[in-house]
Amino acid sequence: MSGNGEQLPPGWTAPALGEIAQVNPPLDRCVTNDSGEVTFVPMRAVDAEGGGLLWPEKRPYGEVKKGYTSFLSGDVIMAKITPCMENGKTTVVPELTGQICFGSTEFHVIRPEKGVQPRWIAQYLLQYEIRRAAQRQMTGGVGQMRVPASFLETVRIPLAPAADQERIADSLDELFSDLDAGAAALQRVREKLKLYRASVLKAAVEGALTAEWRAQHPHVEPASKLLERVLAERRRRWEEEQLAKFKTKTQEPPKNWKAKYKEPVAPEVGNSPWLPEGWCSVMLDQVLWKLRSGTGETSRREPTNYPVLKSSAVRYGAIDFEDLNYLYGSQSLRSANFLQRGDFLITRLSGSLNYVGCGAFVTDVACEGIQYPDRIFCGKLLKAIDGTYLSYCFQHSGIRKSLEEAAKSTAGHQRISMSDLVTLTLPLPSLAEQQAIVESVEDQISIIDHLEADVDANLKNAQSLRQAILRHAFTGQLVPQDPNDEPASELLKRIAAKREQRARETAITKGKPKRVTRTKRL
């Protein structure tokens, strides 16, 4: 029987891995020159899902001889720390220059005995069920969980005759080469779809996507007239807010109180030479009212009745209302911190530059009862501005570049200031064209989403097929068996005998007295 309970073919056996390979064996380090270069393998150099060794480095021997894992070409190295182990960072060390290689301390080293294919061991360990079994045996603290060497020593591995191992390993290499080529082609399609998505959004925000629409609607109100109404509404909102404050304080409005209103700064004329006829440039402060950050209270993962969005909930044009943390009832519950339909959210702070300044429009009733944190800016969209169109502006490559250039790094985070946002220049078409743009983009994006879903499904199928091939390989169903092959039990006997001999030789070597060099008296 194999390690997973399946019946093995005749001539196969299922020893513990420690019976056919040395786990983390000691190594005689024969490099004596500290300045001599050796191959060094950091964890990042090993590709996931058995993708191989991609970027080995060269380092001076003196720099790595202590405190790093040493191994040889032909050894199998396997990541022992989470999540690298679960991600399948396991590979056979290829022929590399130099006698000894060094690498991350987070590798286990497995050295197969003569007659056992390194590829056989590496591919066996890449099976999902083996990785899950290894995960269950992990020890250590959160984020630092590691697979103990004892797991590898004791895990049962189907062992085919030596000739079968080679035939099966060759067949796996051939099948996986074809599978990898197909997966690489799918990844290229995914990248092209990503570029296509970006080109659609660029064409939308620059007016190219609706050029034909404009030709068919020559009498649409120009954006300059729309902007006049937007600015009038902005002033009206300010006046209503001031009057409400006076009423709360039971005060009469002072003389000339309306003169205190500050008009938002307009962009310089001709700042966007690529704008189509009938469009105009605006600054974000002209079309977004009362931009502010949310609650600064510390939130927790434990659910309460007071949810607050995580900053990661806001991405390019989308909001995940299930990506939440929670506040206690005694914490800030200002009404202004609660999301409302029609709000526009912009990420203020993120660990990644790619996610600073992401904009998204709140359209879902799912926002009710949810606050937003101080890592997110929120503004009220003025009438005659389509929030979805505005979110497209925040995905335009040129506008993204401006946002990323304005961002500053502080304490490991990228952040953008409100002053950078309110002066952000955006293109504005008429409301009718904004709506035409949204409709056209949604048609295009729905096609892209469908194609991306197909690509992702096929990539997932490729992974499932890889695992099915591995299961067939290690149950003897991948290639025909040759009944004339020497059974694996004989190979196992030779390995055991060789180990006994090696142990005796080691004991003899350790038992020899040290030679003492005597100095002749003069």
VEXDREN-2710 file (C-alpha; in Angstrom, 1 decimal):
% VEXDREN-2710
k/r/px/py/pz
1/MET/0.0/0.0/0.0
2/SER/1.2/3.6/-0.7
3/GLY/1.3/6.4/1.9
4/ASN/-2.2/7.5/1.0
5/GLY/-3.7/4.0/1.2
6/GLU/-3.8/3.1/-2.5
7/GLN/-2.7/-0.3/-3.8
8/LEU/0.8/-0.2/-5.3
9/PRO/1.8/-2.0/-8.5
10/PRO/3.8/-5.2/-8.2
11/GLY/7.5/-4.5/-7.5
12/TRP/6.8/-1.3/-5.7
13/THR/7.2/-0.6/-2.0
14/ALA/6.4/2.3/0.4
15/PRO/9.3/3.1/2.7
16/ALA/9.6/6.2/4.9
17/LEU/11.4/9.0/3.1
18/GLY/14.1/8.8/5.7
19/GLU/14.9/5.2/4.5
20/ILE/15.8/6.3/1.0
21/ALA/17.1/9.8/1.5
22/GLN/19.1/11.8/4.0
23/VAL/17.2/14.7/5.5
24/ASN/19.3/17.8/6.3
25/PRO/22.6/15.8/6.0
26/PRO/25.8/17.3/7.3
27/LEU/28.2/18.6/4.6
28/ASP/32.0/18.8/4.5
29/ARG/32.6/22.3/3.4
30/CYS/35.7/22.1/1.2
31/VAL/35.8/25.8/0.2
32/THR/38.7/27.4/2.0
33/ASN/39.0/30.8/0.3
34/ASP/36.5/33.3/1.9
35/SER/36.6/35.5/-1.1
36/GLY/35.7/32.7/-3.5
37/GLU/32.2/32.9/-5.0
38/VAL/29.6/30.2/-4.4
39/THR/26.0/29.8/-5.5
40/PHE/23.5/31.2/-3.1
41/VAL/19.7/30.4/-3.3
42/PRO/17.4/32.8/-1.5
43/MET/13.8/31.7/-1.0
44/ARG/12.6/34.1/-3.7
45/ALA/14.8/32.2/-6.2
46/VAL/12.6/29.1/-6.0
47/ASP/9.5/29.4/-8.1
48/ALA/6.1/28.2/-6.6
49/GLU/4.4/25.0/-7.7
50/GLY/7.6/23.3/-8.5
51/GLY/8.6/25.9/-11.1
52/GLY/12.3/25.4/-10.5
53/LEU/15.2/27.5/-9.5
54/LEU/15.0/30.8/-11.4
55/TRP/17.4/33.3/-10.0
56/PRO/20.4/31.9/-8.1
57/GLU/22.9/34.4/-6.9
58/LYS/26.7/34.5/-6.4
59/ARG/28.0/35.5/-3.0
60/PRO/31.5/35.3/-1.3
61/TYR/32.0/32.1/0.6
62/GLY/33.0/34.1/3.7
63/GLU/29.6/35.8/3.7
64/VAL/27.5/32.6/3.7
65/LYS/29.6/29.9/5.3
66/LYS/27.9/30.4/8.7
67/GLY/24.2/30.7/9.3
68/TYR/22.9/29.4/6.0
69/THR/21.8/26.0/4.7
70/SER/24.3/24.1/2.5
71/PHE/23.5/21.6/-0.2
72/LEU/24.7/20.0/-3.4
73/SER/23.6/19.8/-7.0
74/GLY/21.1/16.9/-7.2
75/ASP/19.7/17.5/-3.7
76/VAL/16.0/18.4/-3.3
77/ILE/15.3/21.6/-1.4
78/MET/11.9/22.2/0.1
79/ALA/10.7/25.3/1.9
80/LYS/9.7/24.5/5.5
81/ILE/8.1/27.8/6.5
82/THR/4.6/29.0/5.9
83/PRO/3.3/30.1/3.3
84/CYS/6.3/29.1/1.1
85/MET/5.8/25.4/1.7
86/GLU/2.1/25.5/1.0
87/ASN/2.9/27.4/-2.2
88/GLY/5.0/24.5/-3.5
89/LYS/8.5/26.0/-3.3
90/THR/10.2/22.6/-3.7
91/THR/12.8/21.8/-6.4
92/VAL/15.7/19.7/-7.5
93/VAL/19.0/21.7/-7.3
94/PRO/20.3/21.7/-10.9
95/GLU/24.0/21.4/-11.9
96/LEU/25.5/24.6/-10.6
97/THR/29.0/25.9/-10.6
98/GLY/31.1/25.2/-7.5
99/GLN/31.1/22.2/-5.2
100/ILE/28.7/23.5/-2.6
101/CYS/25.6/25.7/-2.7
102/PHE/24.2/27.8/0.1
103/GLY/20.7/29.1/0.6
104/SER/18.0/30.2/3.0
105/THR/17.8/28.7/6.4
106/GLU/14.1/28.0/5.7
107/PHE/15.0/25.1/3.4
108/HIS/14.9/21.4/4.3
109/VAL/17.6/19.5/2.3
110/ILE/16.8/16.0/1.0
111/ARG/19.6/14.0/-0.5
112/PRO/18.4/10.8/-2.3
113/GLU/20.4/7.6/-1.9
114/LYS/21.9/6.1/-5.1
115/GLY/19.1/4.5/-7.2
116/VAL/16.4/7.1/-6.1
117/GLN/15.6/9.8/-8.5
118/PRO/15.7/13.4/-7.0
119/ARG/12.8/14.2/-9.4
120/TRP/10.8/11.4/-7.9
121/ILE/11.0/12.8/-4.4
122/ALA/10.5/16.4/-5.5
123/GLN/7.3/15.6/-7.5
124/TYR/5.9/13.5/-4.7
125/LEU/6.3/16.3/-2.2
126/LEU/4.5/18.7/-4.6
127/GLN/1.2/16.8/-4.3
128/TYR/-1.5/18.7/-2.5
129/GLU/-2.3/16.0/0.0
130/ILE/1.4/15.8/1.0
131/ARG/1.5/19.5/1.5
132/ARG/-1.7/19.4/3.5
133/ALA/-0.2/16.7/5.7
134/ALA/3.0/18.7/6.2
135/GLN/0.9/21.8/7.1
136/ARG/-0.9/19.8/9.8
137/GLN/2.5/18.9/11.3
138/MET/3.8/22.5/11.4
139/THR/5.1/23.9/14.7
140/GLY/5.9/27.4/15.8
141/GLY/4.2/30.7/16.3
142/VAL/1.7/32.5/14.0
143/GLY/3.4/33.6/10.7
144/GLN/6.5/31.5/11.7
145/MET/5.1/28.0/11.4
146/ARG/7.6/25.4/10.0
147/VAL/7.5/21.8/8.9
148/PRO/9.7/19.7/11.2
149/ALA/12.3/17.4/9.8
150/SER/10.6/14.5/11.5
151/PHE/7.7/14.8/9.1
152/LEU/10.0/14.3/6.2
153/GLU/11.8/11.4/7.9
154/THR/8.6/9.5/8.5
155/VAL/6.4/10.3/5.6
156/ARG/5.7/7.3/3.4
157/ILE/6.6/7.5/-0.2
158/PRO/5.8/5.0/-3.0
159/LEU/9.1/3.7/-4.4
160/ALA/9.1/2.3/-7.9
161/PRO/11.9/0.2/-9.4
162/ALA/14.8/2.4/-10.4
163/ALA/14.1/2.0/-14.2
164/ASP/10.4/2.9/-13.6
165/GLN/11.3/6.0/-11.6
166/GLU/13.3/7.3/-14.5
167/ARG/10.6/6.5/-17.1
168/ILE/7.9/8.1/-14.9
169/ALA/10.0/11.1/-14.1
170/ASP/10.7/11.6/-17.8
171/SER/7.0/11.3/-18.6
172/LEU/6.2/13.9/-15.9
173/ASP/8.8/16.3/-17.3
174/GLU/7.2/16.0/-20.8
175/LEU/3.6/16.3/-19.7
176/PHE/4.4/19.2/-17.3
177/SER/6.4/21.0/-20.1
178/ASP/3.3/20.9/-22.3
179/LEU/1.1/22.0/-19.4
180/ASP/3.4/24.8/-18.4
181/ALA/3.5/26.0/-22.0
182/GLY/-0.3/26.1/-22.0
183/ALA/-0.4/27.9/-18.7
184/ALA/2.2/30.4/-19.9
185/ALA/0.0/31.1/-23.0
186/LEU/-3.0/31.7/-20.7
187/GLN/-0.9/34.1/-18.6
188/ARG/0.0/36.0/-21.7
189/VAL/-3.7/36.3/-22.6
190/ARG/-4.4/37.6/-19.1
191/GLU/-1.7/40.2/-19.5
192/LYS/-3.1/41.3/-22.8
193/LEU/-6.6/41.5/-21.3
194/LYS/-5.1/43.7/-18.5
195/LEU/-3.6/46.0/-21.2
196/TYR/-6.9/46.0/-23.1
197/ARG/-8.8/47.0/-20.0
198/ALA/-6.3/49.9/-19.4
199/SER/-6.7/51.0/-23.1
200/VAL/-10.5/51.0/-22.8
201/LEU/-10.4/53.2/-19.7
202/LYS/-7.8/55.5/-21.3
203/ALA/-10.0/55.9/-24.5
204/ALA/-13.0/56.5/-22.3
205/VAL/-11.5/59.3/-20.2
206/GLU/-9.8/60.9/-23.3
207/GLY/-13.1/60.9/-25.3
208/ALA/-11.9/58.5/-28.0
209/LEU/-14.4/55.8/-27.0
210/THR/-17.4/58.2/-27.6
211/ALA/-16.1/60.0/-30.7
212/GLU/-18.9/58.5/-32.8
213/TRP/-21.4/59.3/-30.1
214/ARG/-20.4/63.0/-30.2
215/ALA/-20.7/63.1/-33.9
216/GLN/-24.3/61.8/-33.6
217/HIS/-25.1/64.3/-30.8
218/PRO/-23.7/67.7/-31.9
219/HIS/-26.0/69.9/-29.9
220/VAL/-25.2/68.5/-26.4
221/GLU/-24.7/71.1/-23.8
222/PRO/-20.9/71.8/-23.4
223/ALA/-19.1/70.8/-20.2
224/SER/-18.4/74.5/-19.4
225/LYS/-22.2/75.0/-18.9
226/LEU/-22.4/71.9/-16.8
227/LEU/-19.5/73.2/-14.6
228/GLU/-21.3/76.4/-14.0
229/ARG/-24.3/74.5/-12.5
230/VAL/-22.0/72.2/-10.5
231/LEU/-20.2/75.2/-9.0
232/ALA/-23.6/76.9/-8.3
233/GLU/-24.7/73.8/-6.4
234/ARG/-21.4/73.7/-4.5
235/ARG/-22.0/77.3/-3.3
236/ARG/-25.6/76.5/-2.5
237/ARG/-24.6/73.6/-0.3
238/TRP/-22.1/75.7/1.5
239/GLU/-24.7/78.4/2.2
240/GLU/-27.3/75.9/3.5
241/GLU/-24.7/74.4/5.8
242/GLN/-23.7/77.9/7.2
243/LEU/-27.4/78.8/7.7
244/ALA/-27.9/75.5/9.6
245/LYS/-25.0/76.4/11.9
246/PHE/-26.4/79.9/12.6
247/LYS/-29.8/78.3/13.4
248/THR/-28.2/75.8/15.8
249/LYS/-26.5/78.6/17.6
250/THR/-29.7/80.7/17.4
251/GLN/-27.7/83.5/15.7
252/GLU/-28.7/85.8/12.8
253/PRO/-26.3/85.5/9.8
254/PRO/-23.8/88.4/10.0
255/LYS/-23.7/91.0/7.2
256/ASN/-21.8/89.8/4.1
257/TRP/-21.5/86.3/5.4
258/LYS/-21.8/84.9/1.9
259/ALA/-18.6/86.7/1.0
260/LYS/-16.6/84.2/3.1
261/TYR/-17.3/81.4/0.6
262/LYS/-14.0/80.3/-1.1
263/GLU/-14.3/79.4/-4.7
264/PRO/-12.4/76.2/-5.5
265/VAL/-9.3/76.8/-7.6
266/ALA/-9.7/76.1/-11.3
267/PRO/-7.1/74.4/-13.5
268/GLU/-5.0/76.5/-15.8
269/VAL/-6.4/77.0/-19.3
270/GLY/-4.9/74.7/-21.8
271/ASN/-3.7/72.3/-19.2
272/SER/-5.2/69.3/-21.1
273/PRO/-4.6/69.8/-24.8
274/TRP/-6.0/66.3/-25.6
275/LEU/-9.5/67.1/-24.5
276/PRO/-12.2/66.7/-27.2
277/GLU/-14.3/69.7/-28.3
278/GLY/-17.1/70.4/-25.7
279/TRP/-15.1/69.0/-22.8
280/CYS/-13.3/71.1/-20.1
281/SER/-10.7/70.5/-17.3
282/VAL/-11.8/70.6/-13.7
283/MET/-10.1/70.1/-10.4
284/LEU/-11.4/67.4/-8.1
285/ASP/-12.3/70.1/-5.5
286/GLN/-14.8/71.6/-8.0
287/VAL/-16.9/68.5/-8.4
288/LEU/-16.4/66.8/-5.0
289/TRP/-17.9/68.4/-1.9
290/LYS/-16.4/68.1/1.7
291/LEU/-13.6/65.7/1.1
292/ARG/-12.5/64.4/4.5
293/SER/-11.0/61.3/6.2
294/GLY/-13.0/59.0/8.5
295/THR/-12.7/57.7/12.0
296/GLY/-9.3/57.3/13.5
297/GLU/-10.5/54.9/16.2
298/THR/-8.6/51.6/16.4
299/SER/-10.7/48.8/14.9
300/ARG/-10.6/45.1/15.6
301/ARG/-11.4/41.9/13.7
302/GLU/-13.9/40.6/16.3
303/PRO/-17.4/41.3/14.9
304/THR/-19.6/43.9/16.7
305/ASN/-22.6/45.9/15.6
306/TYR/-20.3/48.7/14.4
307/PRO/-18.5/47.8/11.2
308/VAL/-15.9/50.0/9.5
309/LEU/-14.4/49.5/6.1
310/LYS/-10.8/48.4/5.8
311/SER/-8.7/50.5/3.4
312/SER/-8.2/47.3/1.3
313/ALA/-11.9/47.3/0.6
314/VAL/-11.5/50.1/-1.9
315/ARG/-9.8/49.2/-5.2
316/TYR/-10.0/50.4/-8.8
317/GLY/-13.7/51.4/-9.2
318/ALA/-14.9/48.7/-6.7
319/ILE/-15.8/48.5/-3.0
320/ASP/-15.9/45.3/-1.1
321/PHE/-18.5/45.9/1.7
322/GLU/-17.5/42.6/3.3
323/ASP/-13.9/43.6/3.9
324/LEU/-14.5/45.0/7.4
325/ASN/-13.1/45.6/10.8
326/TYR/-15.2/46.5/13.8
327/LEU/-15.5/49.2/16.5
328/TYR/-16.9/49.0/20.0
329/GLY/-20.1/51.0/20.8
330/SER/-18.2/53.4/23.0
331/GLN/-16.0/54.5/20.1
332/SER/-16.6/57.3/17.6
333/LEU/-20.0/57.1/16.0
334/ARG/-20.1/60.5/14.3
335/SER/-22.9/60.6/11.7
336/ALA/-20.5/62.1/9.2
337/ASN/-18.3/58.9/9.3
338/PHE/-21.1/56.7/8.0
339/LEU/-21.2/55.9/4.3
340/GLN/-24.1/57.0/2.2
341/ARG/-25.1/56.2/-1.4
342/GLY/-23.5/58.8/-3.6
343/ASP/-20.3/59.1/-1.7
344/PHE/-17.0/58.9/-3.5
345/LEU/-14.1/57.1/-1.7
346/ILE/-10.4/57.5/-2.3
347/THR/-7.7/55.4/-0.5
348/ARG/-5.4/57.8/1.4
349/LEU/-2.9/55.2/2.7
350/SER/-1.7/51.8/1.7
351/GLY/1.3/49.5/2.0
352/SER/1.5/49.4/-1.8
353/LEU/1.9/52.4/-4.2
354/ASN/-0.5/50.6/-6.6
355/TYR/-3.4/51.1/-4.2
356/VAL/-2.9/54.7/-3.1
357/GLY/-5.5/57.0/-4.6
358/CYS/-7.9/54.3/-5.7
359/GLY/-11.3/55.8/-6.3
360/ALA/-14.7/54.2/-6.2
361/PHE/-18.3/55.3/-6.1
362/VAL/-20.8/54.1/-3.4
363/THR/-23.9/52.9/-5.2
364/ASP/-24.8/49.8/-3.1
365/VAL/-27.3/49.9/-0.2
366/ALA/-25.0/47.5/1.5
367/CYS/-23.0/50.6/2.7
368/GLU/-25.7/51.4/5.3
369/GLY/-24.5/51.3/8.9
370/ILE/-20.8/51.1/7.8
371/GLN/-18.2/53.7/8.7
372/TYR/-15.1/54.6/6.8
373/PRO/-11.6/54.9/8.5
374/ASP/-9.0/57.6/8.4
375/ARG/-7.1/55.7/5.8
376/ILE/-9.9/56.6/3.3
377/PHE/-11.0/60.0/2.1
378/CYS/-14.7/60.4/1.4
379/GLY/-16.4/63.2/-0.5
380/LYS/-20.0/64.0/-1.6
381/LEU/-20.5/63.9/-5.3
382/LEU/-22.2/67.0/-6.7
383/LYS/-25.1/66.7/-9.1
384/ALA/-24.5/66.3/-12.8
385/ILE/-21.3/64.3/-12.1
386/ASP/-21.5/60.6/-12.7
387/GLY/-19.7/58.7/-10.0
388/THR/-18.8/55.8/-12.1
389/TYR/-17.3/58.0/-14.8
390/LEU/-15.3/59.7/-12.0
391/SER/-14.0/56.3/-10.9
392/TYR/-12.8/55.7/-14.5
393/CYS/-10.8/58.9/-14.3
394/PHE/-9.0/57.5/-11.2
395/GLN/-8.0/54.5/-13.4
396/HIS/-6.6/56.5/-16.3
397/SER/-2.9/55.8/-16.7
398/GLY/-1.9/59.5/-16.7
399/ILE/-4.0/60.4/-13.7
400/ARG/-2.7/57.3/-11.9
401/LYS/0.9/58.5/-12.6
402/SER/0.1/61.9/-11.1
403/LEU/-1.3/60.3/-8.0
404/GLU/1.6/57.9/-7.5
405/GLU/4.2/60.7/-8.1
406/ALA/2.4/62.8/-5.4
407/ALA/2.4/60.0/-2.9
408/LYS/4.9/60.0/-0.1
409/SER/6.4/57.1/1.9
410/THR/6.1/57.2/5.7
411/ALA/6.7/54.4/8.1
412/GLY/6.4/51.7/5.5
413/HIS/3.2/53.1/4.0
414/GLN/2.5/55.1/0.9
415/ARG/0.1/58.0/1.5
416/ILE/-1.4/60.9/-0.5
417/SER/-2.5/64.2/1.0
418/MET/-5.8/66.0/0.7
419/SER/-4.0/69.0/-0.9
420/ASP/-2.7/66.7/-3.7
421/LEU/-6.2/65.4/-4.3
422/VAL/-8.2/68.6/-4.4
423/THR/-5.9/70.0/-7.0
424/LEU/-6.0/66.9/-9.2
425/THR/-6.9/67.9/-12.7
426/LEU/-9.6/65.8/-14.4
427/PRO/-11.4/65.8/-17.8
428/LEU/-15.1/66.6/-17.8
429/PRO/-17.6/65.9/-20.6
430/SER/-21.3/66.7/-20.5
431/LEU/-23.5/64.6/-18.3
432/ALA/-25.0/62.9/-21.3
433/GLU/-21.6/61.9/-22.6
434/GLN/-20.5/60.8/-19.1
435/GLN/-23.5/58.4/-19.1
436/ALA/-22.6/57.3/-22.7
437/ILE/-19.0/56.6/-21.6
438/VAL/-20.2/54.5/-18.6
439/GLU/-22.5/52.4/-20.8
440/SER/-19.8/51.9/-23.4
441/VAL/-17.1/51.0/-20.9
442/GLU/-19.4/48.6/-19.0
443/ASP/-20.1/46.8/-22.3
444/GLN/-16.3/46.4/-23.0
445/ILE/-15.4/45.6/-19.4
446/SER/-18.1/42.9/-19.2
447/ILE/-16.5/41.1/-22.2
448/ILE/-13.0/41.5/-20.5
449/ASP/-14.4/40.1/-17.2
450/HIS/-15.9/37.1/-19.0
451/LEU/-12.7/36.4/-20.8
452/GLU/-10.6/36.8/-17.6
453/ALA/-13.0/34.4/-15.8
454/ASP/-12.4/31.8/-18.6
455/VAL/-8.7/32.2/-18.3
456/ASP/-8.7/31.9/-14.5
457/ALA/-10.9/28.7/-14.8
458/ASN/-8.5/27.2/-17.4
459/LEU/-5.5/28.0/-15.2
460/LYS/-7.3/26.4/-12.2
461/ASN/-8.1/23.3/-14.4
462/ALA/-4.4/23.2/-15.3
463/GLN/-3.5/22.9/-11.6
464/SER/-6.1/20.2/-11.1
465/LEU/-4.8/18.3/-14.1
466/ARG/-1.2/18.6/-12.7
467/GLN/-2.3/17.0/-9.4
468/ALA/-4.2/14.3/-11.3
469/ILE/-1.1/13.5/-13.3
470/LEU/0.9/13.3/-10.1
471/ARG/-1.6/10.9/-8.5
472/HIS/-1.5/8.7/-11.6
473/ALA/2.3/8.8/-11.5
474/PHE/2.7/7.6/-7.9
475/THR/0.1/4.8/-8.2
476/GLY/1.8/3.4/-11.3
477/GLN/-0.9/4.4/-13.8
478/LEU/1.1/6.9/-15.8
479/VAL/3.3/4.6/-17.8
480/PRO/3.2/0.8/-18.4
481/GLN/5.2/-1.3/-15.9
482/ASP/8.0/-3.6/-17.0
483/PRO/7.7/-6.9/-15.0
484/ASN/11.3/-7.6/-15.7
485/ASP/12.5/-4.6/-13.7
486/GLU/14.3/-5.3/-10.5
487/PRO/11.8/-4.8/-7.7
488/ALA/12.1/-1.8/-5.4
489/SER/12.6/-4.1/-2.4
490/GLU/16.0/-5.0/-3.8
491/LEU/17.0/-1.4/-4.2
492/LEU/15.8/-0.8/-0.6
493/LYS/18.1/-3.6/0.6
494/ARG/21.1/-2.1/-1.2
495/ILE/20.4/1.3/0.2
496/ALA/20.2/-0.2/3.8
497/ALA/23.5/-2.1/3.3
498/LYS/25.2/1.0/1.9
499/ARG/24.0/3.0/4.9
500/GLU/25.3/0.4/7.4
501/GLN/28.6/0.5/5.7
502/ARG/28.7/4.3/5.8
503/ALA/27.8/4.2/9.5
504/ARG/30.6/1.8/10.2
505/GLU/33.1/3.9/8.3
506/THR/32.0/7.0/10.1
507/ALA/32.3/5.3/13.5
508/ILE/35.8/4.1/12.6
509/THR/36.8/7.5/11.5
510/LYS/35.5/9.1/14.7
511/GLY/37.3/6.5/16.8
512/LYS/40.8/7.1/15.4
513/PRO/43.1/9.0/17.7
514/LYS/44.2/12.3/16.6
515/ARG/47.8/12.5/15.3
516/VAL/50.1/14.5/17.5
517/THR/53.0/16.3/15.8
518/ARG/56.0/16.3/18.2
519/THR/58.7/19.0/18.0
520/LYS/62.2/17.6/18.0
521/ARG/64.3/19.0/20.9
522/LEU/67.3/20.9/19.8
END
